[in-house]
């Protein structure tokens, strides 16, 4: 996973944010319950989280072009981004 991060999100890693984003990922999913927390491919979920963080988007679902993220998702992102 570390090799993937160095190759695919180098700016995030060079800024020293890789470990922090991984910890946010772990905390987020440990606190999530129910069907939304059921994943078939955890490494792919982590890769998407890291790609979103690298692009400056809230982790999780990316808003479609021209649309804002849902308000509850935006609040969650605001809490977790610092």
HELIX and SHEET records of a PDB file:
HELIX    1   1 UNK A    2  UNK A    8  1                                   7    
HELIX    2   2 UNK A   10  UNK A   14  1                                   5    
HELIX    3   3 UNK A   18  UNK A   30  1                                  13    
HELIX    4   4 UNK A   35  UNK A   37  5                                   3    
HELIX    5   5 UNK A   42  UNK A   54  1                                  13    
HELIX    6   6 UNK A   71  UNK A   80  1                                  10    
END                                                                             
